[in-house]
Amino acid sequence: MAASDEWTDWHLTPSGWERGSEKEDFNSTERPTPLDRVCTYRWREYLSSTFSTMDRKLELLWETDDKPALQSLKQKFGDAPKNL
């Protein structure tokens, strides 16, 4: 079992980046996925043991096939947030 495994989903929509579901070590919050999203990323912070270093990474979970819309919104709002 990991010492810590926390994450937050981020959805890019025409309104900008929206916080999605998230998990902290002892708590989780489920939020509905926006219907107008063009992509979803997960920011994860994982610590395998108290003696290891924290692994932080941004993972792509889903993206639309509409590449022009995706690129336009990424240009407008930037990359996914890198925080929980």
N, CA, C and O atoms as CSV, one atom per row, in Angstrom:
chain,resi,resn,atom,element,x,y,z
A,1,MET,N,N,0.842,-1.181,0.000
A,1,MET,CA,C,0.000,0.000,0.000
A,1,MET,C,C,0.890,1.249,0.000
A,1,MET,O,O,1.890,1.312,0.715
A,2,ALA,N,N,0.516,2.220,-0.799
A,2,ALA,CA,C,1.285,3.464,-0.913
A,2,ALA,C,C,1.166,4.291,0.362
A,2,ALA,O,O,0.159,4.224,1.067
A,3,ALA,N,N,2.192,5.061,0.645
A,3,ALA,CA,C,2.148,5.968,1.784
A,3,ALA,C,C,1.175,7.120,1.501
A,3,ALA,O,O,0.523,7.627,2.414
A,4,SER,N,N,1.084,7.529,0.230
A,4,SER,CA,C,0.172,8.596,-0.160
A,4,SER,C,C,-0.115,8.491,-1.652
A,4,SER,O,O,0.799,8.297,-2.454
A,5,ASP,N,N,-1.370,8.619,-2.019
A,5,ASP,CA,C,-1.778,8.621,-3.423
A,5,ASP,C,C,-2.948,9.590,-3.556
A,5,ASP,O,O,-4.093,9.235,-3.277
A,6,GLU,N,N,-2.655,10.809,-3.982
A,6,GLU,CA,C,-3.660,11.848,-4.104
A,6,GLU,C,C,-3.714,12.345,-5.540
A,6,GLU,O,O,-2.691,12.380,-6.224
A,7,TRP,N,N,-4.912,12.735,-6.008
A,7,TRP,CA,C,-5.046,13.233,-7.372
A,7,TRP,C,C,-6.250,14.160,-7.499
A,7,TRP,O,O,-7.173,14.136,-6.685
A,8,THR,N,N,-6.207,14.981,-8.553
A,8,THR,CA,C,-7.309,15.865,-8.926
A,8,THR,C,C,-7.457,15.815,-10.442
A,8,THR,O,O,-6.472,15.927,-11.171
A,9,ASP,N,N,-8.696,15.645,-10.917
A,9,ASP,CA,C,-8.977,15.695,-12.347
A,9,ASP,C,C,-9.264,17.137,-12.750
A,9,ASP,O,O,-9.916,17.878,-12.014
A,10,TRP,N,N,-8.771,17.528,-13.925
A,10,TRP,CA,C,-8.994,18.859,-14.480
A,10,TRP,C,C,-9.574,18.718,-15.882
A,10,TRP,O,O,-9.017,18.012,-16.723
A,11,HIS,N,N,-10.700,19.395,-16.132
A,11,HIS,CA,C,-11.399,19.344,-17.423
A,11,HIS,C,C,-11.271,20.705,-18.113
A,11,HIS,O,O,-11.554,21.740,-17.510
A,12,LEU,N,N,-10.849,20.697,-19.363
A,12,LEU,CA,C,-10.801,21.932,-20.148
A,12,LEU,C,C,-12.126,22.086,-20.884
A,12,LEU,O,O,-12.529,21.212,-21.650
A,13,THR,N,N,-12.802,23.217,-20.640
A,13,THR,CA,C,-14.100,23.513,-21.245
A,13,THR,C,C,-14.027,24.899,-21.891
A,13,THR,O,O,-13.033,25.602,-21.709
A,14,PRO,N,N,-15.042,25.302,-22.632
A,14,PRO,CA,C,-15.052,26.658,-23.203
A,14,PRO,C,C,-14.981,27.762,-22.146
A,14,PRO,O,O,-14.655,28.904,-22.470
A,15,SER,N,N,-15.281,27.437,-20.894
A,15,SER,CA,C,-15.187,28.413,-19.800
A,15,SER,C,C,-13.830,28.395,-19.118
A,15,SER,O,O,-13.570,29.225,-18.247
A,16,GLY,N,N,-12.963,27.471,-19.496
A,16,GLY,CA,C,-11.644,27.348,-18.875
A,16,GLY,C,C,-11.492,26.019,-18.167
A,16,GLY,O,O,-12.277,25.096,-18.383
A,17,TRP,N,N,-10.477,25.923,-17.319
A,17,TRP,CA,C,-10.203,24.690,-16.583
A,17,TRP,C,C,-11.166,24.574,-15.407
A,17,TRP,O,O,-11.315,25.506,-14.617
A,18,GLU,N,N,-11.821,23.409,-15.304
A,18,GLU,CA,C,-12.750,23.143,-14.213
A,18,GLU,C,C,-12.249,21.966,-13.392
A,18,GLU,O,O,-11.827,20.942,-13.930
A,19,ARG,N,N,-12.306,22.137,-12.072
A,19,ARG,CA,C,-11.899,21.063,-11.157
A,19,ARG,C,C,-12.925,19.934,-11.235
A,19,ARG,O,O,-14.133,20.166,-11.210
A,20,GLY,N,N,-12.412,18.707,-11.330
A,20,GLY,CA,C,-13.284,17.542,-11.372
A,20,GLY,C,C,-13.173,16.744,-10.091
A,20,GLY,O,O,-12.912,17.300,-9.025
A,21,SER,N,N,-13.369,15.463,-10.193
A,21,SER,CA,C,-13.271,14.579,-9.034
A,21,SER,C,C,-11.861,14.643,-8.474
A,21,SER,O,O,-10.897,14.939,-9.180
A,22,GLU,N,N,-11.770,14.356,-7.172
A,22,GLU,CA,C,-10.452,14.375,-6.546
A,22,GLU,C,C,-10.403,13.382,-5.393
A,22,GLU,O,O,-11.426,13.009,-4.820
A,23,LYS,N,N,-9.177,12.967,-5.071
A,23,LYS,CA,C,-8.963,12.019,-3.983
A,23,LYS,C,C,-7.789,12.482,-3.147
A,23,LYS,O,O,-6.698,12.743,-3.654
A,24,GLU,N,N,-8.041,12.576,-1.860
A,24,GLU,CA,C,-6.984,12.770,-0.892
A,24,GLU,C,C,-6.836,11.440,-0.171
A,24,GLU,O,O,-7.667,10.551,-0.360
A,25,ASP,N,N,-5.825,11.279,0.632
A,25,ASP,CA,C,-5.570,9.980,1.244
A,25,ASP,C,C,-6.783,9.381,1.952
A,25,ASP,O,O,-7.024,8.179,1.841
A,26,PHE,N,N,-7.543,10.189,2.672
A,26,PHE,CA,C,-8.660,9.645,3.444
A,26,PHE,C,C,-10.004,10.238,3.051
A,26,PHE,O,O,-10.980,10.101,3.788
A,27,ASN,N,N,-10.065,10.884,1.917
A,27,ASN,CA,C,-11.292,11.538,1.494
A,27,ASN,C,C,-11.330,11.595,-0.028
A,27,ASN,O,O,-10.294,11.758,-0.673
A,28,SER,N,N,-12.511,11.463,-0.595
A,28,SER,CA,C,-12.646,11.644,-2.043
A,28,SER,C,C,-13.920,12.426,-2.327
A,28,SER,O,O,-14.889,12.365,-1.570
A,29,THR,N,N,-13.896,13.161,-3.434
A,29,THR,CA,C,-15.030,13.961,-3.864
A,29,THR,C,C,-15.298,13.638,-5.320
A,29,THR,O,O,-14.412,13.772,-6.164
A,30,GLU,N,N,-16.511,13.216,-5.618
A,30,GLU,CA,C,-16.915,12.926,-6.997
A,30,GLU,C,C,-17.670,14.128,-7.548
A,30,GLU,O,O,-18.607,14.625,-6.922
A,31,ARG,N,N,-17.258,14.589,-8.714
A,31,ARG,CA,C,-17.943,15.674,-9.402
A,31,ARG,C,C,-18.303,15.195,-10.805
A,31,ARG,O,O,-17.549,14.428,-11.405
A,32,PRO,N,N,-19.439,15.634,-11.334
A,32,PRO,CA,C,-19.809,15.213,-12.688
A,32,PRO,C,C,-18.838,15.769,-13.728
A,32,PRO,O,O,-18.306,16.868,-13.572
A,33,THR,N,N,-18.618,15.002,-14.780
A,33,THR,CA,C,-17.765,15.434,-15.881
A,33,THR,C,C,-18.548,16.409,-16.754
A,33,THR,O,O,-19.657,16.093,-17.186
A,34,PRO,N,N,-17.989,17.592,-17.021
A,34,PRO,CA,C,-18.697,18.556,-17.882
A,34,PRO,C,C,-18.938,17.975,-19.282
A,34,PRO,O,O,-18.051,17.356,-19.869
A,35,LEU,N,N,-20.118,18.179,-19.790
A,35,LEU,CA,C,-20.469,17.639,-21.104
A,35,LEU,C,C,-19.732,18.354,-22.237
A,35,LEU,O,O,-19.568,17.793,-23.320
A,36,ASP,N,N,-19.285,19.598,-21.991
A,36,ASP,CA,C,-18.627,20.373,-23.047
A,36,ASP,C,C,-17.098,20.342,-22.942
A,36,ASP,O,O,-16.429,21.189,-23.533
A,37,ARG,N,N,-16.547,19.402,-22.215
A,37,ARG,CA,C,-15.083,19.307,-22.073
A,37,ARG,C,C,-14.433,18.918,-23.393
A,37,ARG,O,O,-15.048,18.258,-24.230
A,38,VAL,N,N,-13.192,19.332,-23.567
A,38,VAL,CA,C,-12.431,18.915,-24.744
A,38,VAL,C,C,-11.268,18.002,-24.345
A,38,VAL,O,O,-10.710,17.298,-25.187
A,39,CYS,N,N,-10.907,18.017,-23.058
A,39,CYS,CA,C,-9.905,17.080,-22.558
A,39,CYS,C,C,-9.990,17.001,-21.038
A,39,CYS,O,O,-10.541,17.880,-20.376
A,40,THR,N,N,-9.429,15.926,-20.513
A,40,THR,CA,C,-9.360,15.731,-19.070
A,40,THR,C,C,-7.964,15.250,-18.714
A,40,THR,O,O,-7.451,14.297,-19.300
A,41,TYR,N,N,-7.358,15.927,-17.741
A,41,TYR,CA,C,-6.057,15.536,-17.215
A,41,TYR,C,C,-6.201,15.208,-15.731
A,41,TYR,O,O,-7.118,15.685,-15.062
A,42,ARG,N,N,-5.292,14.396,-15.235
A,42,ARG,CA,C,-5.232,14.099,-13.805
A,42,ARG,C,C,-3.863,14.483,-13.281
A,42,ARG,O,O,-2.840,13.999,-13.767
A,43,TRP,N,N,-3.850,15.371,-12.269
A,43,TRP,CA,C,-2.616,15.698,-11.565
A,43,TRP,C,C,-2.517,14.743,-10.394
A,43,TRP,O,O,-3.413,14.694,-9.551
A,44,ARG,N,N,-1.430,13.980,-10.335
A,44,ARG,CA,C,-1.262,12.958,-9.297
A,44,ARG,C,C,0.011,13.217,-8.511
A,44,ARG,O,O,1.051,13.572,-9.066
A,45,GLU,N,N,-0.104,13.029,-7.201
A,45,GLU,CA,C,1.036,13.070,-6.299
A,45,GLU,C,C,1.058,11.731,-5.563
A,45,GLU,O,O,0.142,11.410,-4.806
A,46,TYR,N,N,2.113,10.960,-5.795
A,46,TYR,CA,C,2.204,9.592,-5.295
A,46,TYR,C,C,3.497,9.399,-4.514
A,46,TYR,O,O,4.585,9.731,-4.986
A,47,LEU,N,N,3.355,8.862,-3.331
A,47,LEU,CA,C,4.497,8.557,-2.479
A,47,LEU,C,C,4.400,7.081,-2.120
A,47,LEU,O,O,3.505,6.675,-1.380
A,48,SER,N,N,5.327,6.276,-2.648
A,48,SER,CA,C,5.226,4.827,-2.448
A,48,SER,C,C,5.555,4.408,-1.015
A,48,SER,O,O,5.001,3.430,-0.513
A,49,SER,N,N,6.450,5.141,-0.359
A,49,SER,CA,C,6.771,4.844,1.040
A,49,SER,C,C,7.299,6.106,1.700
A,49,SER,O,O,7.603,7.086,1.019
A,50,THR,N,N,7.409,6.088,2.999
A,50,THR,CA,C,7.902,7.272,3.704
A,50,THR,C,C,9.371,7.547,3.403
A,50,THR,O,O,9.878,8.626,3.712
A,51,PHE,N,N,10.056,6.579,2.804
A,51,PHE,CA,C,11.482,6.734,2.486
A,51,PHE,C,C,11.730,7.117,1.028
A,51,PHE,O,O,12.877,7.332,0.637
A,52,SER,N,N,10.681,7.206,0.225
A,52,SER,CA,C,10.855,7.517,-1.197
A,52,SER,C,C,10.591,8.996,-1.458
A,52,SER,O,O,10.170,9.734,-0.566
A,53,THR,N,N,10.845,9.415,-2.694
A,53,THR,CA,C,10.549,10.792,-3.086
A,53,THR,C,C,9.158,10.854,-3.717
A,53,THR,O,O,8.678,9.876,-4.289
A,54,MET,N,N,8.528,12.009,-3.603
A,54,MET,CA,C,7.192,12.215,-4.149
A,54,MET,C,C,7.257,12.203,-5.681
A,54,MET,O,O,8.075,12.898,-6.282
A,55,ASP,N,N,6.386,11.405,-6.298
A,55,ASP,CA,C,6.256,11.348,-7.755
A,55,ASP,C,C,5.074,12.227,-8.134
A,55,ASP,O,O,3.939,11.932,-7.760
A,56,ARG,N,N,5.327,13.303,-8.871
A,56,ARG,CA,C,4.273,14.216,-9.312
A,56,ARG,C,C,4.207,14.163,-10.832
A,56,ARG,O,O,5.221,14.285,-11.520
A,57,LYS,N,N,2.987,13.978,-11.343
A,57,LYS,CA,C,2.872,13.953,-12.805
A,57,LYS,C,C,1.464,14.315,-13.254
A,57,LYS,O,O,0.492,14.175,-12.512
A,58,LEU,N,N,1.391,14.781,-14.483
A,58,LEU,CA,C,0.143,15.122,-15.140
A,58,LEU,C,C,-0.135,14.047,-16.176
A,58,LEU,O,O,0.690,13.799,-17.056
A,59,GLU,N,N,-1.302,13.403,-16.075
A,59,GLU,CA,C,-1.655,12.305,-16.980
A,59,GLU,C,C,-2.860,12.693,-17.825
A,59,GLU,O,O,-3.858,13.183,-17.298
A,60,LEU,N,N,-2.772,12.478,-19.132
A,60,LEU,CA,C,-3.918,12.697,-20.012
A,60,LEU,C,C,-4.869,11.517,-19.854
A,60,LEU,O,O,-4.469,10.369,-20.051
A,61,LEU,N,N,-6.128,11.788,-19.500
A,61,LEU,CA,C,-7.132,10.729,-19.355
A,61,LEU,C,C,-8.028,10.608,-20.581
A,61,LEU,O,O,-8.434,9.509,-20.959
A,62,TRP,N,N,-8.337,11.764,-21.207
A,62,TRP,CA,C,-9.243,11.755,-22.356
A,62,TRP,C,C,-9.056,13.051,-23.123
A,62,TRP,O,O,-8.775,14.100,-22.544
A,63,GLU,N,N,-9.222,12.959,-24.466
A,63,GLU,CA,C,-9.262,14.179,-25.274
A,63,GLU,C,C,-10.140,13.963,-26.490
A,63,GLU,O,O,-10.248,12.855,-27.014
A,64,THR,N,N,-10.764,15.046,-26.926
A,64,THR,CA,C,-11.687,15.024,-28.051
A,64,THR,C,C,-10.957,14.755,-29.366
A,64,THR,O,O,-9.743,14.935,-29.469
A,65,ASP,N,N,-11.712,14.327,-30.353
A,65,ASP,CA,C,-11.163,14.189,-31.704
A,65,ASP,C,C,-11.159,15.527,-32.441
A,65,ASP,O,O,-10.540,15.652,-33.497
A,66,ASP,N,N,-11.847,16.527,-31.887
A,66,ASP,CA,C,-11.929,17.864,-32.490
A,66,ASP,C,C,-10.662,18.653,-32.143
A,66,ASP,O,O,-10.658,19.467,-31.220
A,67,LYS,N,N,-9.595,18.399,-32.894
A,67,LYS,CA,C,-8.289,19.004,-32.602
A,67,LYS,C,C,-8.278,20.531,-32.703
A,67,LYS,O,O,-7.617,21.174,-31.887
A,68,PRO,N,N,-8.983,21.145,-33.669
A,68,PRO,CA,C,-8.996,22.620,-33.705
A,68,PRO,C,C,-9.600,23.230,-32.436
A,68,PRO,O,O,-9.081,24.222,-31.924
A,69,ALA,N,N,-10.691,22.650,-31.923
A,69,ALA,CA,C,-11.301,23.160,-30.689
A,69,ALA,C,C,-10.357,22.966,-29.516
A,69,ALA,O,O,-10.219,23.856,-28.676
A,70,LEU,N,N,-9.718,21.830,-29.452
A,70,LEU,CA,C,-8.774,21.527,-28.384
A,70,LEU,C,C,-7.615,22.525,-28.384
A,70,LEU,O,O,-7.273,23.080,-27.340
A,71,GLN,N,N,-7.015,22.752,-29.544
A,71,GLN,CA,C,-5.882,23.673,-29.646
A,71,GLN,C,C,-6.293,25.107,-29.323
A,71,GLN,O,O,-5.546,25.843,-28.677
A,72,SER,N,N,-7.472,25.497,-29.770
A,72,SER,CA,C,-7.959,26.852,-29.506
A,72,SER,C,C,-8.127,27.091,-28.005
A,72,SER,O,O,-7.717,28.134,-27.497
A,73,LEU,N,N,-8.719,26.144,-27.299
A,73,LEU,CA,C,-8.933,26.306,-25.862
A,73,LEU,C,C,-7.627,26.194,-25.082
A,73,LEU,O,O,-7.457,26.868,-24.066
A,74,LYS,N,N,-6.701,25.350,-25.544
A,74,LYS,CA,C,-5.403,25.272,-24.873
A,74,LYS,C,C,-4.628,26.579,-25.051
A,74,LYS,O,O,-3.945,27.023,-24.129
A,75,GLN,N,N,-4.730,27.196,-26.228
A,75,GLN,CA,C,-4.081,28.496,-26.449
A,75,GLN,C,C,-4.695,29.559,-25.551
A,75,GLN,O,O,-3.983,30.401,-25.004
A,76,LYS,N,N,-6.000,29.523,-25.400
A,76,LYS,CA,C,-6.712,30.537,-24.625
A,76,LYS,C,C,-6.472,30.384,-23.121
A,76,LYS,O,O,-6.281,31.381,-22.425
A,77,PHE,N,N,-6.482,29.134,-22.606
A,77,PHE,CA,C,-6.441,28.905,-21.164
A,77,PHE,C,C,-5.155,28.249,-20.665
A,77,PHE,O,O,-4.973,28.093,-19.458
A,78,GLY,N,N,-4.274,27.868,-21.564
A,78,GLY,CA,C,-3.002,27.274,-21.155
A,78,GLY,C,C,-3.119,25.812,-20.768
A,78,GLY,O,O,-4.137,25.162,-21.003
A,79,ASP,N,N,-2.047,25.311,-20.166
A,79,ASP,CA,C,-1.977,23.901,-19.782
A,79,ASP,C,C,-2.805,23.641,-18.533
A,79,ASP,O,O,-3.199,24.561,-17.817
A,80,ALA,N,N,-3.056,22.359,-18.298
A,80,ALA,CA,C,-3.806,21.949,-17.115
A,80,ALA,C,C,-3.076,22.374,-15.844
A,80,ALA,O,O,-1.846,22.380,-15.809
A,81,PRO,N,N,-3.824,22.727,-14.805
A,81,PRO,CA,C,-3.193,23.086,-13.524
A,81,PRO,C,C,-2.377,21.920,-12.960
A,81,PRO,O,O,-2.754,20.756,-13.097
A,82,LYS,N,N,-1.284,22.249,-12.342
A,82,LYS,CA,C,-0.429,21.226,-11.722
A,82,LYS,C,C,-0.504,21.387,-10.215
A,82,LYS,O,O,0.477,21.708,-9.545
A,83,ASN,N,N,-1.692,21.156,-9.715
A,83,ASN,CA,C,-1.903,21.179,-8.268
A,83,ASN,C,C,-3.129,20.349,-7.913
A,83,ASN,O,O,-3.977,20.063,-8.758
A,84,LEU,N,N,-3.199,19.979,-6.662
A,84,LEU,CA,C,-4.325,19.174,-6.187
A,84,LEU,C,C,-5.528,20.053,-5.947
A,84,LEU,O,O,-6.582,19.562,-5.543
